[in-house]
Amino acid sequence: MITIEVALFATLRIYNPNGESSEPFKMQVPEGSTVTNLLAILKIPPGESKQVFINSCRQELDYILQEGERAAIFPPIAGG
């Protein structure tokens, strides 16, 4: 297992396992986990997240998470 820090923003706050919050939290995931695996562990339905940043760099769903990284997950945002 590896430990990462996760921050969920806007409507994704409801998937925080510690209660609805945008405060970052630490969690353990199996070694070799991808961003897709992380979203599944957090029970975020496909399409609910639009962009994921790992250590402030946008990453694709197949990115493999590493010990100590910080994931910031954002939903689709509408505006005009």
C-alpha distances in whole Angstrom, upper triangle without the diagonal:
4,7,10,13,15,19,21,25,28,28,24,24,24,21,19,18,20,23,25,24,24,22,19,16,13,10,6,5,4,5,9,9,13,15,16,13,13,16,16,13,16,19,20,23,24,26,26,24,26,24,21,21,18,19,22,23,23,21,21,19,18,16,13,11,10,9,11,13,15,16,20,21,24,27,30,32,36,39,42
4,7,10,13,16,19,22,26,26,23,22,23,20,18,17,19,22,24,22,22,20,16,14,10,8,5,6,6,6,9,9,12,13,16,13,12,16,16,14,15,19,20,23,23,26,25,22,24,22,18,18,15,15,19,20,20,18,19,18,17,15,11,9,7,5,8,9,12,13,17,18,22,25,28,30,34,37,40
4,7,10,14,16,20,23,24,20,20,21,18,16,15,16,19,21,19,18,16,13,10,7,6,4,7,9,9,12,11,13,14,16,14,12,15,16,13,14,18,19,22,23,25,23,21,23,21,17,16,13,14,17,18,19,18,20,18,18,16,13,9,8,6,6,8,10,11,15,16,20,23,26,28,32,35,38
4,7,10,13,16,20,21,18,17,19,16,14,14,15,18,19,17,16,14,10,8,6,6,6,8,11,11,12,11,12,12,14,13,10,13,15,13,13,17,17,20,21,22,21,18,20,17,14,13,10,11,14,15,16,15,17,16,16,14,12,8,8,6,5,5,6,7,11,13,17,20,23,25,29,31,34
4,7,10,13,17,18,15,14,17,14,12,13,13,16,16,14,12,10,6,5,4,6,9,10,14,14,16,14,14,13,16,15,11,13,16,14,13,16,16,20,21,22,20,17,19,16,13,12,10,10,12,14,16,15,17,17,18,15,14,11,11,9,7,6,5,6,9,11,15,18,21,23,26,29,32
4,7,10,14,15,11,11,13,11,9,11,12,13,13,11,9,9,5,5,6,7,10,11,15,16,17,14,13,11,14,13,10,11,14,12,10,14,13,17,18,18,16,13,15,13,10,10,9,10,12,14,14,14,16,15,17,15,15,11,13,12,10,9,6,5,6,8,11,14,18,19,23,25,29
4,7,10,12,9,8,12,10,8,11,12,12,11,9,6,6,4,7,9,11,14,15,18,19,20,17,16,13,15,16,12,12,15,14,11,14,13,16,18,18,15,12,14,12,10,10,10,11,12,14,14,15,17,16,19,17,17,15,16,16,13,11,8,6,5,6,9,12,15,16,20,22,25
4,7,8,5,5,8,8,7,11,11,11,9,8,5,8,7,9,12,13,16,16,20,21,21,18,17,13,15,15,12,11,14,13,10,12,10,14,15,15,11,10,12,11,10,11,12,14,14,15,15,15,17,16,19,18,19,16,18,19,17,14,11,8,6,5,7,9,12,14,17,20,23
4,6,5,6,9,10,10,14,14,13,10,8,6,9,10,12,15,16,19,20,23,25,24,21,19,16,17,18,15,13,17,17,13,15,12,15,16,15,11,10,11,11,10,12,14,15,14,16,15,16,18,17,21,20,21,19,21,22,20,17,13,11,8,6,5,7,10,11,14,16,20
4,5,6,9,11,11,15,16,14,10,9,7,11,13,15,18,20,23,23,26,28,28,24,22,19,19,21,18,15,18,19,15,16,13,15,16,15,11,10,12,12,13,15,17,19,17,19,18,19,20,20,23,23,24,23,25,25,23,21,17,15,11,9,7,7,10,9,12,14,17
4,5,7,9,11,14,15,13,9,10,9,13,15,16,19,20,23,23,26,28,27,24,22,18,18,20,17,14,16,17,14,13,11,12,14,13,9,9,12,13,14,17,19,21,20,21,19,20,20,19,23,23,25,23,26,26,25,22,19,16,13,10,8,7,9,10,12,15,18
4,5,6,8,11,13,11,9,9,8,12,12,14,16,16,19,19,22,24,24,20,18,15,15,16,13,11,13,14,10,10,8,10,12,11,8,8,11,12,12,14,16,19,18,19,17,18,18,17,20,20,21,20,22,23,22,19,16,13,11,8,7,7,10,12,15,17,21
4,5,6,9,10,8,5,5,5,9,10,11,14,15,18,19,22,25,25,21,20,17,18,18,15,13,15,14,11,12,10,13,16,15,11,11,14,15,14,16,17,19,19,21,19,20,21,19,23,22,23,21,23,23,21,19,16,14,11,10,10,10,13,14,17,20,23
4,6,8,9,7,5,7,9,12,13,13,16,16,19,19,23,25,26,22,21,18,18,18,15,13,14,14,10,10,9,12,15,15,12,12,16,17,17,19,20,22,22,24,22,22,23,21,24,24,24,22,25,25,23,22,19,16,14,12,12,12,15,16,19,21,25
4,6,9,8,7,9,10,12,12,12,14,13,15,16,19,22,22,18,18,15,15,14,12,10,11,10,6,7,7,10,13,14,11,11,15,16,15,17,18,20,21,22,20,20,20,18,21,21,21,19,21,22,21,19,17,14,13,11,12,12,15,17,20,23,27
4,5,5,6,6,8,9,9,8,11,10,14,15,18,21,22,18,18,16,16,15,12,11,13,11,7,10,10,13,16,17,14,14,17,17,15,17,17,19,20,21,21,20,21,19,22,21,21,18,20,20,18,17,15,13,12,11,13,14,17,19,22,25,28
4,6,8,9,11,11,11,9,10,9,12,13,17,20,21,18,19,17,17,16,13,12,13,10,7,10,11,15,18,19,16,16,20,20,18,19,19,21,22,24,23,23,23,21,23,22,22,19,21,20,19,18,16,15,15,14,16,17,21,23,26,28,32
4,7,8,10,9,10,8,10,10,14,16,19,22,24,21,22,20,20,19,16,16,16,14,11,13,15,18,21,22,19,19,22,22,20,21,21,22,23,25,25,25,26,24,26,25,24,21,22,21,19,19,17,16,16,16,18,19,23,24,27,29,33
4,6,9,10,12,11,13,14,17,19,22,25,26,23,24,21,22,20,17,16,17,15,12,14,14,17,21,21,18,18,21,22,20,22,22,23,24,26,26,26,27,25,27,26,26,23,25,24,22,22,19,18,17,16,17,18,21,22,25,27,31
4,7,9,11,12,15,16,19,20,24,26,27,24,24,21,21,21,18,16,17,16,12,14,13,16,19,19,16,16,19,20,19,20,21,23,23,25,24,24,25,24,27,26,26,24,25,25,23,22,19,17,15,14,15,15,18,19,21,24,27
4,5,8,9,13,15,18,20,24,26,27,24,23,20,21,21,17,16,18,17,13,15,15,18,20,20,17,16,19,18,17,18,19,20,20,22,22,23,24,23,26,25,25,22,24,23,21,20,16,15,13,13,13,14,18,18,21,23,26
4,6,9,13,14,18,19,23,25,25,22,22,18,20,20,17,16,18,17,14,16,15,18,20,19,16,14,16,16,15,15,16,17,16,19,19,20,22,21,24,23,23,20,22,21,19,17,14,12,10,10,11,13,16,16,19,21,24
4,6,10,13,17,19,22,24,25,22,22,19,21,21,17,17,20,18,15,18,17,20,22,22,19,17,19,18,16,16,16,16,16,19,20,21,23,23,25,23,23,20,21,20,17,16,12,12,11,12,13,16,19,19,23,24,27
4,7,10,13,15,19,20,22,19,19,16,19,18,15,15,18,16,13,17,16,20,21,22,19,16,18,16,14,13,13,13,14,17,18,18,21,20,22,20,20,16,17,16,13,12,9,9,9,11,13,16,19,20,24,25,29
4,7,10,13,17,18,20,17,18,16,18,17,13,14,17,14,12,16,16,20,21,22,19,18,20,18,16,15,14,14,16,19,19,19,21,20,22,20,19,16,16,14,12,12,10,10,11,12,15,18,21,23,26,28,32
4,7,10,14,15,17,15,16,15,17,16,12,14,16,13,12,16,17,21,22,23,21,19,21,19,16,16,14,14,17,19,20,19,21,20,21,19,17,13,13,11,9,10,9,10,12,14,17,20,24,25,29,31,34
4,7,10,12,14,12,14,14,15,13,10,12,13,10,10,14,15,19,20,22,20,18,21,19,16,16,14,15,18,20,20,19,20,18,19,17,15,12,12,11,10,11,10,11,13,14,18,20,24,26,29,32,35
4,7,9,12,10,13,13,15,12,10,13,13,10,11,15,16,20,21,23,22,20,22,21,18,18,15,17,20,21,21,19,20,18,18,16,14,11,11,9,10,11,12,12,15,16,20,22,26,28,32,34,38
4,6,8,7,9,11,12,9,7,11,11,8,10,13,15,18,19,21,20,19,21,19,16,17,15,17,20,20,20,17,18,15,15,14,11,9,10,9,11,11,13,12,15,16,19,21,24,27,31,34,37
4,6,6,9,12,12,9,9,13,12,10,13,16,17,20,20,23,22,21,23,22,18,19,17,19,22,22,21,19,18,16,15,14,11,9,10,10,13,14,15,15,18,19,22,24,27,30,33,37,40
4,6,9,12,13,11,11,15,15,13,16,18,20,22,22,24,24,22,24,22,19,19,16,18,21,20,20,18,18,16,14,12,9,8,8,8,12,12,15,15,19,20,23,25,28,31,35,37,41
4,6,10,11,9,11,14,14,13,16,18,19,21,20,22,23,21,22,20,17,17,15,17,20,19,18,15,15,13,10,9,6,7,8,10,13,13,15,15,18,19,22,24,26,29,33,36,39
4,7,8,6,7,10,10,10,13,15,15,17,17,19,19,17,19,17,14,15,13,16,18,17,17,14,13,10,9,8,6,6,8,11,13,12,14,13,16,16,19,21,23,26,30,33,36
4,5,5,6,9,10,11,13,14,14,15,14,16,17,14,15,14,11,13,11,14,16,15,14,10,9,7,5,5,4,6,9,12,14,12,13,11,14,13,16,18,20,23,27,30,33
4,5,5,6,9,10,11,12,11,13,12,13,13,11,12,10,8,10,9,13,14,13,11,8,7,5,6,6,7,7,11,13,14,12,11,9,11,10,13,14,16,20,23,26,29
4,5,5,6,9,10,11,10,10,9,11,12,10,12,12,10,13,13,17,18,16,14,11,9,5,7,8,9,10,14,16,18,15,15,12,13,12,14,14,16,20,23,26,29
4,5,5,6,9,10,10,12,11,14,14,13,15,15,13,15,14,17,19,18,16,13,12,9,9,10,9,10,13,15,16,15,15,13,15,13,16,17,19,23,26,29,32
4,5,5,6,9,9,11,12,14,13,11,14,13,11,12,12,15,17,16,15,13,12,9,10,10,10,9,12,13,14,12,12,9,11,10,13,15,18,21,24,27,31
4,6,5,6,5,8,8,10,9,8,11,11,10,13,13,17,17,17,15,13,12,9,11,12,13,12,15,17,17,15,14,11,11,9,11,12,15,18,21,24,28
4,5,5,6,7,8,12,11,11,14,15,14,16,17,20,21,21,19,16,15,11,13,14,14,14,17,18,19,18,17,14,15,13,15,15,17,21,24,27,31
4,5,8,10,12,15,14,13,17,17,15,17,17,19,21,21,20,18,17,14,15,15,14,13,16,16,17,16,16,13,15,13,16,17,20,23,26,29,33
4,6,9,11,14,12,11,15,15,13,16,16,19,20,20,19,17,17,14,16,16,16,15,17,18,18,16,15,12,13,11,13,14,17,20,23,26,30
4,6,9,12,10,11,15,16,15,18,19,22,23,23,21,19,18,15,17,18,18,17,20,21,21,20,18,15,15,13,14,14,17,20,22,26,30
4,7,8,6,7,11,13,12,16,17,20,20,20,18,17,16,13,16,17,18,17,20,21,21,19,17,14,13,10,11,10,13,16,19,22,26
4,6,6,8,11,14,14,18,19,23,23,22,19,18,16,13,16,18,19,19,23,24,25,22,20,17,16,13,13,11,13,16,18,22,25
4,6,7,9,12,13,17,19,22,22,21,18,16,14,11,14,16,18,19,22,24,25,22,21,17,16,13,13,11,12,15,18,21,24
4,5,7,10,12,16,18,22,21,20,16,16,14,12,15,17,20,20,24,26,26,23,21,17,16,12,11,8,8,12,14,18,21
4,7,10,11,15,17,21,20,19,16,16,15,13,17,18,20,20,23,25,25,22,19,16,14,10,9,6,7,10,13,17,20
4,6,8,11,14,17,16,16,13,12,12,10,14,15,17,17,20,22,22,18,16,12,10,7,6,4,6,10,13,16,20
4,7,10,14,17,15,14,11,11,10,10,14,15,18,18,21,23,23,19,17,13,11,8,6,5,5,8,11,14,17
4,7,10,13,11,10,7,8,8,9,13,12,15,15,18,20,20,16,14,10,8,6,5,7,8,10,13,16,19
4,7,10,9,8,6,6,7,8,11,10,12,12,15,17,16,12,10,7,6,5,6,9,11,13,17,19,22
4,6,5,5,4,6,9,10,13,10,12,11,13,15,14,10,8,6,5,7,8,12,14,15,19,21,23
4,5,5,6,6,10,11,12,9,10,8,10,12,10,7,6,5,6,9,12,15,17,19,22,24,27
4,6,8,9,13,15,16,12,13,10,11,12,10,6,5,7,8,11,14,18,20,21,24,26,28
4,7,9,13,15,17,14,15,13,14,15,13,10,8,8,8,11,12,16,18,18,22,23,25
4,6,10,13,14,11,13,13,14,16,15,11,10,9,9,11,13,16,17,18,22,23,25
4,7,10,12,10,13,13,15,17,17,13,12,10,9,10,11,13,14,16,19,21,23
4,7,8,6,10,10,13,16,16,12,12,10,10,10,12,14,15,18,21,23,25
4,6,6,9,11,14,18,18,15,15,12,13,12,13,14,15,18,21,23,26
4,6,9,10,14,17,18,15,15,12,13,11,13,14,15,18,21,24,27
4,6,9,13,16,18,15,16,14,15,15,17,18,19,22,25,28,31
4,6,9,13,15,12,13,11,14,14,16,18,20,22,26,28,31
4,7,10,12,10,12,12,15,15,18,20,22,25,29,31,34
4,7,9,7,9,9,12,14,17,20,22,25,28,31,34
4,6,6,9,10,14,16,20,23,25,27,31,34,36
4,6,9,11,15,17,21,24,27,29,33,35,38
4,7,10,13,16,20,23,26,28,31,33,36
4,7,10,13,16,20,23,24,28,30,33
4,7,10,13,17,20,21,25,27,30
4,6,10,13,16,18,22,24,27
4,7,10,13,15,18,20,24
4,7,10,12,16,18,22
4,7,8,12,15,18
4,6,10,13,16
4,7,10,13
4,7,10
4,7
4
